């Protein structure tokens, strides 16, 4: 691995103090962010959570409704909701409740003032968003069908044509509209994560439903086939955002892992040089800073409309964008099932490069020991046989 400098990345506050404090003040200024030799494991959505529920999700009320006591079954729905909410607040961590409440107020404050430029971006429209080859592979939903459109230049790094040029243009326009709105209103928003000072969280600007459909209907079928070992089949939450690189923007992105099980990264444009996405192997928490092997080193050059899909624990970063303006759309996809199961996992993860090398080394060592014991037995058997033959008259 290259000897990157050890400058630390400034991290945003991981909690909202209030919706008002998140909305007041000038925009954050950019700061120089150095790449570092150890992978940043704290790159999380600014605010500490991805696409959180409003108050509590309606599905939670519906699920708990089935278990109400008999005396509540004939009550009005608002009374039932009040009863359920009280139970949740009695048992749920109070910080989670207020964080979700504040996030809801924060988004409502944005959407009460922001006026979208392209309303068609806010509803999933596959034929307008995606190229035909991608839609055909999704409809077939087989590994063979996906392999026809996918390139895998490095293990676990999948690239494929995905977005229509018209969609990329609309999303670029929308991002410019967001930036103009920020300049005019002097509103300060939460930026995409703790490592990017420019860009916007698309969920905060009303695209949560559209991005949810993108994850469920288009990313999950692929991750079920290619990344099942990290919860690819059980993705249930997301964090979607835009990042910007170039002059007067972020220059590069330090070495890190994502707070996701699966990450989608698509370049939207525009004209730029540099900004390659570098990969350095998949690691578990224990081995996150173990050096890369030669076969794990890969640099990917962005192409507008072309997507990269990889595990969130696949260590990566972005080299400097040396000229022009590069804009990417990212979707962090998470699985609560996988995260819960990880707490009880005893065996080394099958997806960590170091764990698998250690497992293979133990296997080879075991085979070598067995072979050595067999050789000893054979030599001993031959010696015994020779002595027996020599003792015969």
HELIX and SHEET records of a PDB file:
HELIX    1   1 UNK A   19  UNK A   23  1                                   5    
HELIX    2   2 UNK A   58  UNK A   65  1                                   8    
HELIX    3   3 UNK A   70  UNK A   72  5                                   3    
HELIX    4   4 UNK A   77  UNK A   91  1                                  15    
HELIX    5   5 UNK A   94  UNK A  111  1                                  18    
HELIX    6   6 UNK A  119  UNK A  122  5                                   4    
HELIX    7   7 UNK A  126  UNK A  129  1                                   4    
HELIX    8   8 UNK A  132  UNK A  140  1                                   9    
HELIX    9   9 UNK A  143  UNK A  149  1                                   7    
HELIX   10  10 UNK A  165  UNK A  185  1                                  21    
HELIX   11  11 UNK A  202  UNK A  205  5                                   4    
HELIX   12  12 UNK A  208  UNK A  213  1                                   6    
HELIX   13  13 UNK A  214  UNK A  219  3                                   6    
HELIX   14  14 UNK A  220  UNK A  226  1                                   7    
HELIX   15  15 UNK A  228  UNK A  230  5                                   3    
HELIX   16  16 UNK A  294  UNK A  296  5                                   3    
HELIX   17  17 UNK A  336  UNK A  342  1                                   7    
HELIX   18  18 UNK A  353  UNK A  391  1                                  39    
SHEET    1   A 7 UNK A 151  UNK A 154  0                                        
SHEET    2   A 7 UNK A 157  UNK A 161 -1                                        
SHEET    3   A 7 UNK A 306  UNK A 311 -1                                        
SHEET    4   A 7 UNK A 262  UNK A 269 -1                                        
SHEET    5   A 7 UNK A 321  UNK A 334 -1                                        
SHEET    6   A 7 UNK A 237  UNK A 246 -1                                        
SHEET    7   A 7 UNK A 199  UNK A 201 -1                                        
SHEET    1   B 6 UNK A 151  UNK A 154  0                                        
SHEET    2   B 6 UNK A 157  UNK A 161 -1                                        
SHEET    3   B 6 UNK A 306  UNK A 311 -1                                        
SHEET    4   B 6 UNK A 262  UNK A 269 -1                                        
SHEET    5   B 6 UNK A 321  UNK A 334 -1                                        
SHEET    6   B 6 UNK A 272  UNK A 274 -1                                        
SHEET    1   C 4 UNK A 253  UNK A 256  0                                        
SHEET    2   C 4 UNK A 314  UNK A 318 -1                                        
SHEET    3   C 4 UNK A 277  UNK A 282 -1                                        
SHEET    4   C 4 UNK A 297  UNK A 300 -1                                        
END                                                                             
